[in-house]
Every structure is written in structure tokens, then in C-alpha cells.
């Protein structure tokens, strides 16, 4: 796997953390930690997007972040479980995997 795709997956995991932080932060240091995670997340995302097609990177990043956030909310914070949510997350992930599978790094395209 390309190191830039690993960066995209890492940024998506960080997205889950900061989105959760936006919802659940209540003290100044929780907000500061959330802001720091946002900065790190988008720095990693931007570095990865320099070597990969931006549209695909953004779709994978937001898709994985969305799926991860929904799963985290259901498993960690008591969000109601719904089979429809799980099926739609599966569909979203299938699209993300498909985009990743057909996308080549920018160097390979030239």
C-alpha cells in the first residue's frame, strides 16, 4: 500500500477523533486538544493530496471519517443501533474501497 494512502487513512481516523471532540468537549483543554487534532488531521490530509488525486482523496477521507464517526458514536456513546445505518455504512465503504482500488498516484499517471 502506498504511504500516501496510509496518510489518508490516518487522517480519516483523526477526523473521527476531532468530530467526536466537537460534540463532547466541555473544558478548555478538551477544546484545545480538538483544535490540535484538527490541525494535525488537515496537515496529513494536505500532504497526502499532493501525491494523490484530490477528488478521490477527499471522497475516501470523508467517507471513512463519516463511517468511523457513526460507528464510534454507536459503540462508545450510546447512539441507537440501526441495521439500516450499518447497511448504508457498508455501501459507503464499498464506494470508498472502489475509489481507492482504481486510483493511481499522480506520478503513475504522468
C-alpha positions in Angstrom: 0.0 0.0 0.0 1.2 3.5 -0.9 2.4 5.6 2.1 0.1 8.4 0.9 -2.9 6.2 1.2 -1.8 5.3 4.7 -1.7 9.0 5.5 -5.3 9.4 4.2 -6.5 6.5 6.4 -4.6 8.1 9.4 -6.2 11.5 8.7 -9.6 9.8 8.5 -9.1 8.3 11.9 -8.1 11.7 13.2 -11.3 13.1 11.7 -13.3 10.6 13.9 -11.5 11.9 16.9 -11.9 15.6 16.2 -15.6 15.3 15.1 -16.3 13.4 18.4 -14.3 16.1 20.2 -16.5 18.8 18.7 -19.6 17.1 20.1 -18.3 16.1 23.5 -15.7 18.7 24.6 -16.6 20.8 27.5 -13.4 22.2 29.0 -10.8 24.5 27.5 -8.2 21.8 27.3 -10.6 19.4 25.6 -11.3 22.1 23.0 -7.6 22.8 22.7 -6.9 19.1 22.1 -9.7 19.0 19.5 -8.2 22.1 17.7 -4.8 20.4 17.8 -6.2 17.2 16.3 -7.9 19.2 13.6 -4.6 20.9 12.6 -2.8 17.6 12.5 -5.6 15.9 10.6 -5.7 18.5 7.8 -1.9 18.7 7.6 -1.7 15.0 7.0 -4.6 15.2 4.5 -3.0 18.0 2.5 0.3 16.2 2.3 -1.4 13.1 1.0 -3.4 15.1 -1.5 -0.2 16.4 -3.1 0.7 12.9 -4.3 -2.8 11.5 -5.0 -5.8 12.9 -6.9 -7.6 15.4 -4.7 -11.1 14.4 -5.5 -10.5 10.8 -4.7 -8.5 11.6 -1.6 -11.3 13.8 -0.3 -14.0 11.2 -1.0 -12.0 8.5 0.8 -11.2 10.8 3.7 -14.8 12.0 4.3 -16.3 8.5 3.6 -14.0 6.8 6.1 -14.4 9.7 8.6 -18.2 9.5 8.3 -18.3 5.8 8.7 -15.9 5.9 11.6 -17.8 8.6 13.4 -21.1 6.8 13.1 -19.5 3.5 14.4 -17.8 5.4 17.3 -21.0 7.1 18.3 -22.9 3.8 18.3 -20.2 1.8 20.2 -18.8 4.4 22.6 -21.6 7.0 23.2 -24.9 5.0 23.0 -26.1 6.2 19.6 -29.0 3.9 18.7 -28.1 0.9 16.6 -29.9 0.6 13.3 -29.4 -2.1 10.7 -30.1 0.5 8.0 -27.2 2.6 9.3 -24.9 -0.4 9.2 -26.0 -1.3 5.6 -25.5 2.3 4.4 -22.1 2.5 6.1 -21.2 -0.7 4.2 -22.4 0.8 1.0 -20.3 3.9 1.7 -17.3 1.9 2.5 -17.7 -0.2 -0.7 -17.6 3.1 -2.7 -14.5 4.2 -0.8 -12.7 0.9 -1.4 -13.7 1.1 -5.1 -12.3 4.6 -5.5 -9.1 3.6 -3.8 -8.7 0.5 -5.9 -9.0 2.3 -9.2 -6.9 5.4 -8.3 -3.2 5.6 -9.2 -0.7 8.1 -7.6 -0.1 11.2 -9.6 3.4 10.1 -10.6 1.9 6.9 -12.2 -0.5 9.0 -14.3 2.3 11.1 -15.9 
